[in-house]
């Protein structure tokens, strides 16, 4: 199966895989898809620089992309303590109760605490963009909403298309108005990151909303394998590619990155 996105990105198969693991992203690209590396875990630009340099050397010259996170409702500047203040007291109480109910002991008083994930801050995400554009990336995707206009323009000036996730037709239309090149229709099943609309409802809504305004409406998510085959009868004309977030039974977990597989 080939689509226009295969030709656009120089890949063999219309399979785009987001992953926090550079090893998985590189493997997908080498296999003929497009591996998209999640950057949100990199608090320091130098760490991302090292990982992208590794990908340059381990993708066999095949294309790859990066995924940044620049949500509209998170402070553009700050540090770990600032993000810590955003956590509601009710959430902390729920976590503490759950750990207590399960018999999980508290961390030692001298336990070194992680700095947290700062990639949500625009200041950090912008450093991700700066680093990524120094490498031969073929795509920048934003996980939550459209990136700021200047970031979109910066990518376009470098010849790199921009994708953004949409959880509703309204999101999709806003992306197109903001200059985003590729709209990724992500249903509630894929982690609920973009909204509460299920994929079976969302995908045709976005296809209809963007009719005549955009060419590709890639679906993202994890609809159960082997079910709802009828969905593809309407999906094929409008959908450019699919992203799978639930592993098949034969999955081999990738070692390496702490906290992710």
Protein Blocks (a to p, Z undefined) as FASTA:
>chain_A
ZZfklmmnopabdcdcddfbfklmmmmmmnopacdddfklpmbfklmmmmmmmmmmmnno
pacdddddddfkbcfbdcfklmmmmpcfklmmmmmmmmmmnopacddfklccdebjaklp
mklmmmmmmmmmmpccfbdcdfedcadfklmmmmmmnopacddddfbfklmmmmmmnopa
bdcdddfknoolnocbdfklmmmmmmmmmgokambdcdedjddehiaklmmmmmmmmpmb
dcdfbdcfklccdehiehiZZ
